[in-house]
């Protein structure tokens, strides 16, 4: 059974088909489960070349250079935040 409706239309669609709403949901779920999973197609080449800083960020994330150092990093950022000022000295 093929049913095309938006979520908002389901109760009215069920009434027009004279099907109880729970049975309609079962049919929809079975239909979804029966379809093979569709993986999004990945392009062979990226559409845009990544910028330098995006590449650096990806390399840093992959290297896990900050793993296990969260306390140290937080301390450094707090010191920077507390000492930061726009005033000239």
Buried (B, 14 or more C-beta within 10 A) or exposed (E): EEBEBEEEEBEEBBEEBEBEEEEBEEBBEEEEEEEEEEEEEEEEEEEEEEEEEEEEEEEEEEEEEEEEEEEEEEEEEEEEEEEEEEEEE
